[in-house]
Amino acid sequence: MNTKLPDFTNVKILVVGDVMLDRYWHGDTRRISPEAPVPVVHIKDLHDQPGGAANVALNIGALGANVTLLGITGNDANAKTLYKLLDDKRVTCHFQKSDVPTTSKLRIISHNQQLIRLDFEELYHHINYDALLKTYKKQLAHTDLVIISDYGKGIAACTRELINIAKENHIPIIIDPKGKDFSIYKHATAITPNFHEFEAIVGPCANEKEIAEKGTTLLQQLHLGALLITRGANGMSLIQANQPVLHIPTKSQEVYDVTGAGDTVIATLGSALAAQVDMGDAVELANSTAGIAVRKFGSATVSVQELRRALRKHNESFLGIIDEERLLQEVEDAKEHGETIVMTNGCFDIIHAGHIAYLEQAKELGTRLIVAVNEDESVRQLKGDTRPINPLQSRMEVLAGLRPVDWVIPFKEDTPAKLIKKITPNILVKGGDYKPEEIAGADHVIAKGGTVKILTFVANHSSSEIIKKIQGE
């Protein structure tokens, strides 16, 4: 399936669920305690991260969507930390305060291994559900889709009301369920149990046929729009009424940490559905983000750049001749991953050994090489009416086939200065006896912290000389 990445920037998601603070203490372990047969960890680093429904909200924000979070916290320092972490990521928070401490989970980590997890939690009592529902109704006026992230801490006790109100307002609602009573999720747009949660409801499933049969029965009993079962290393199974069951293999080749993978799945699924992506493609996108998330440590988010890269890997490569819009996306993604962008330009009418050596030198300066090519009219203005010998498309196809070149793009102006300003390469390269300040776009690159390099052409190689030789001059 050739799944495309939608534009999430206008999507508005409301997340309702159990929020918590994930804490990570990292340190070295070099000895066993003399007091008990346990490792001694010398703590060197501490960091906090939003967890539970808060991690769902972070994942939505990482995709570029607008997200509001409705949850319950204690009236304590952990609640303030959680709020600050979310506010810094532009998550709009509406927290109802409780006399019960904010749920937190402390993980002790050594050499990238989790040694122990300590949970500090109590069920929230005396929740003011009337106030919660009032806030919920108010937020629905600015919402495309609702996500309920149920971690069994108390907020989802009003799930039936949340579903009914969303349905009355014609707003889709998807749920990450918990517990052994799925009847409270009746009439939801979709639910996303993991395989263990699914089997706890329907009984053991020995194969995909049983998953399909029991899943279809559950779908009908709960009057769901869709049932998405996440199955770890076995991928996902999507069950919808009157449609073939879709079993999707996992996209991850290496599992590092499954913490928070379910949060990533429902965040991507909800964001895609709100962006008007159909259910099948939305699940494919969710599967791709899950494959990225499990290769990271802890409750991880997946950026839109990472997702776009994953889709290119699974769909098709966008190296070679490219349009401006796609190139700007490629450059953004490459920079996000720490790659150095090198750019050069020229007519490249008759490719010769000098060009090859020049392009190889340019590529050695960074990770990705962009070659901007003069369109035919621009070449005529520079070289005369008899040029170019080869039309633009032929020149670009030859360049795209060369080993050092990643992307080839045409430009029609006298100079590529306008294009260079849009791309802002890390290194701008030109051959010959130019001075850096004489090169089109150099001032912009330098102002943005980049560098300009002048490379020496290989002697005795010239397109003009080749043409003269052919003409017998």
N, C-alpha and C positions, 0 to 999 in steps of 0.2 A: 504494500500500500504506500503510495507516494504522498505522504501527509505533508501539508503545508502549514507553516507557522502563521497564526492569525495575529492581528494587531490587538494587543490587550490594553492599550492606553486609555480607551474610553469605557472599559469594563468596570462595573461597580459591584463588589461582592460584600455581603454581610455574613460574617462568621459568628456563630453562637456556640459556645462550648466551654469545656473545663480548661482553664488556663493554669499554667504552672511554670515554675522557674527551674530550668535545668542547670546544675552547677557541675563544673569539671575541675578537679584538682589533679594536676600533673606533677610527676616527680620520678626520681630514679630509685630503683630497688637493687641493692647490692648485698643485703644480708637478711637473715631470718631473725626474728625477735627472740631473745633469750627467755621471754616471759611466756611465749606460746608459739606453736609452729605456724607462724604467719609472717609474711614479708614486711619489712620495715620500709616505708616509702618516705623519701626525703622530698617534701613538696616544694616545687620551685615556681609553679605557675598556676594561677586560678583564673577561670573565666566563667561568666554566666551567659545563659542563652535562653530565650523564650521557648517553652515547651508546650505540648498538648495543643489545644486550639490556637494558642499564640504562635506556635510554629507553623500551623496551617496558614495563618494570616501573613507571616513572614514570607512563606513560599509564594503566596499570591502576589505580594508586593514585589518580590524578586522578578516576577514575570512582567512587571510594569503596570499591573492592574491597580485600581483603587480599592482599598479594603478597609472595612470597619469591623471592629471586634467587640463583641458583647460577652462579658464573663463576670465571674465572681472572684474576689481576692480577699485576703485578710486586710486588716488595717495595720500594716507592719512595714519594716524596711524592705522585705522581699517584694512586696507589692510595688513599692516605689522604684525598685531596681527594674522590675518587669515593665512597668509603665515607661520608664526612661529608655530602655532598650527598644521597645516597640515604637515609641514616639520618634526616636532617631531614625527609624526606617520608614517613617511616614505612615504608620498604621494608626488610624483613628480609634481610640479606645474609649469604651463606656463600661467601666468596672463598678459593680455593686459591691460595697464593702461589707465584710462579715466579721464577727468576733472570733471566727476560726482562723488560724494562721494560713497564709498563702501556701498552697501545695508546692513543695520543692523536692527535687531528686538530686542527690549528690553522688557523683561517680568519681571514684579514685582510679586514676589512670597511670600506668607505668609502662614505658616502652611500647606505647600504642596498644596496650592491652587493658581492658577494664577488669580491675581486681575485685571490686565490690560496689554495689549501689545501695545507698542509704535513702530511704523514702521518709519524708516528713509530711504527713498528710492526715487529715480527718475529713469526714463527710461534712459538708456545709449544712448547718441547721438553721431553721428560721429564715429561709430564703424568702424574700419579698417578691413572689412571682408576679403579683399585680404590677409592681413597679417595673419588673423585668419585661413583662409583656407590653407595657406602655411604651418603654424605650424601643422595643422591637418593632412595634407598629409604626412608630415615628420614623425609624430608619428605613422601613420598607419603601417609603416614598422616594428614596434615592438608591434603590437596589435593583440589580438585574437578576441576581440569583442568591439564594441563601445556602450556606453550608452549616450543618450541625456537626460538631466534633465532640462526640460523647466518649469521655474517658471514665465514666462511672463515678464521678465525684459529686453529683447532685443536681447540676444545672439542667440536665436533660429530663428531669421529672415532668417538665411541662412540654415535652416533645410533641404530643398530640395537638396541643393548642398552637404550637409554632407551625406545624404542618398545615393545620386548618386555616390559619390566618394567611399563610403564604399562598395557599390554593385560592382563597377568596380574592386575593389580590393578583391572581394569575402570574405568580412568581415561582419559577422552578425551585425546588429544595432538594438537596442531596445530603446524605447522612453517612458518616463513619460510625457504625453501630457498636454497641457493647452489650454484654449480658446475655441472658438466655430467654428473654422475652422480646422477640422482634415484632410483636403485634403493635407496639407503640409507634412503629415506623410505617404503619399502613398508610397508603396513598402518597408516599414520598415519590419524587421524580426518579430517584435512584438511591440505592444504598451500596456501600463498598466494604463488606466484611472481608477479613482475611480468611484463609482456608480453615484455620482452627476454629474461628468464630462461626463460620458457615457449618462445619460439621457438628458443632455443639448444638445447632438448631435442627439440622436435617438428619443427622446420623452419619456414620462413616461412609466415605465414597472411595471405592477401590479404583476407579478409572474415570476418564472424561465422560463416558456415557452416563455413569451414575451422577456425576456432577451436573450434567445437562438435565437429566430427568428430575432430580430432586430440586435443582435450582429453578426449573420451570414451574414446578408445583408451588414452591415458596413464592415465586413472582406472582402467581395467580392468587394465592391465599392473601397476600399483602396488598394486592392491586397496585403493584409498583410499575413504573415506566421501564425501569432497567435494574438489573442486578449485576454488579461487577464484583467478582471474587478474585482477590489478589492471592497468588499462590506461590510467592517466593521465587525459588529457582525455576519453577514450572510456569512462570509467567502469569497470565490473567485469563479469566473466562468471563465473557460478556453474554448475558442472557436477556433478551428482549421479547416481548409478545409478538408472535406471528413472524419471527425472523430466525434464521439459522443461528445456532449458538456459535459464538466466535471465540476460539481458543488462541490466545496470542502468546507466543514464546517470549521469554525474558530478553531484554536488550543488553543486559549487563554480562560482561565476560568475566568479571572479577567482583566478588562481594567482599567488601571491607567491613561495613557496619550497617545493619538494617535499621538502626534507631531512626525513627521519624519517617521511614519510607512511606508509610501509609498516609502521613500528613502531606507529603509531596504529591502522592497520587491524587488525593481528593482535591487538593489545591489546584492542580493542573486541569483535572477533569472539570471542575466547576468554572474555572476561568475560560476554558475552551468552549464549554456549552454557552456561557454568557456572551461569548464572542460569536455566537451563531454557528459554531462548528457542529457537525452532526455527531451523534453519539459514538459511532465506530471510530471516526478520526480523532475524537476527543480522547478516547481510550488509548489509541495509539500514541498520542502525545503524552498522556499520563504514564504509559509504559516506558517511554523514552526518558522522562524525567526521573522515574524510579530507578532506571538503570544507571543514571548519573549519580543519584543521591547515595546509593548503597556503596559506591566507591569512595565515599567521603566518610570522615570520622564524625560521630555524633549526629545530632539533629541538624541536618544540612539543608540549605536552600539551593535551588538551581536557578541560575540566571538565564535570561532570555538568550544571551549570547551562547551559553553552553548548550541550551536546547537546540538552538539553530544549528550549531556544529554537529550535534548528534543526529539531527534529521538529515543533514547533508551526507553524513557518513553512511546512513542507512538508505538514503534515497538516491543521491547522485552527487558527483563532484562539480563544484563551480569554479574550477581552475580553467585557465585559457582565456578565450575572447569573452568579454563580459560587458554588460551595460553599466552605466554610472550608478544607478540605484543599488544594484547587486554588489558592485565593487565597494561602495561605501559601507554596506553591511559586512562584507568580508573583512575589510580593514578594521572596522570596529571590533569584530570578533577576534581578529588576530591580535590586536593591541590588548584586548581584555586578557588574552592568554600569554602576554609578555613577549610576543613576537615583534621583531624589529622590521619595520617597513622601509624598503629602499625603492626609490622611484627614479626613472630616467625617461627621456623622450627623444624622438628623432623621426626621420623619414623612413629609414631602413628600407630603401627602394630595392637594392640588390644586396642581399645578405652575403657577406664574405667572412674570411677568417678573422679579420680585424674586429668585425661586429661581435663574433663569438667570444673572442678573448675579452673584449670590453664588457659584455654582458656577464661573463663568468666572474670577472673582477668585481662587478657591481653586486652580484648575488653573494659573494663572499663577505660583503660588508654587513649583511643582515640575514633575516629569516625568509622574507618574502620580497620578490622583485616585481614591480609594476613597470610596464613599458607603455608609455603614451605615444601614439602614432599619429603623425600629421595626416589629415584627410587629403584627398587628391588635389583639390583646389589650393590648399595651403602649400602643398609641395610645388605646384606650378608657380606660385608666387615667389617661392624661395629659389627654385632651381631652373625656372624657365618653362616655356610652353611644351618642350619635348619630354618633360618629366611629369609624373613618374612613369617609369618603364612598366612597373607592375601596379595594378590598381590596389586600392586600400584593402579589400577583403583578402586578396592574395598575400599582401605583405603581412597582415595580421595572422593569417593561418600559418605562415612560415615561422613567425616569431613565437606563436603559441606552441609550436612543436619543438622548440628549443629547450634543452634541459634546464638552463638557469632561470627561465621565465615562468612566473606563476600566473600573472594576469596581464592581458593586453586590452587596451581601451583606446578608441580613436578620439581625436579632438579636432575641431574645425577652425578655432581661432588662430591668429598668427602665432601665439605662444600658448603653452599649457598652464599659464599662471593661474587662471580661474579654476582649473581642475586641481592643481596642486594645493590651492587654498582649501578646497573641499576635502581633499584626502589628508593633508598635513602629514606627509611621510616623516619618519624619523631621520632618514638620510636622503638627500637629494643629490643625484649624481649626474655629471655631464662630462663629456670627453672633449679634449682639445686644449687650447691655450686661453680659455676664459679665466676671468677673475670671478670669485664667488658672487660679488655684488652685481656682476653683469648677467647672471643667469636668471631667467624668468622664474619667479616664485621663491627665489632664495631668501629674500627679506622676510617673507612670511614664515618659512621653515625655521630660520634662525630665531625669529621672535618667539616662536613656540617651543624653543629649546632644542631644536634639531640641528643637524650639521649638513654642510654642503661639501661634497668631495669632487675634485677635478681629477679625472683619470686620463692617462696618456694613451692615445690611439696606437695601435700596432703599426709600425712603419711599413710603407710600401703596399698599403691596402686602401683602395679608394673605389667607391662605386663609379665616380666620374671617370677614373682611369680605366676601369673595366669596360665601360661603354665606349671610350675612345678606341681601345684595343679591338673591340668587336667591330667597330666601324672602319678599322684599318687606318686610323689616324696616327 
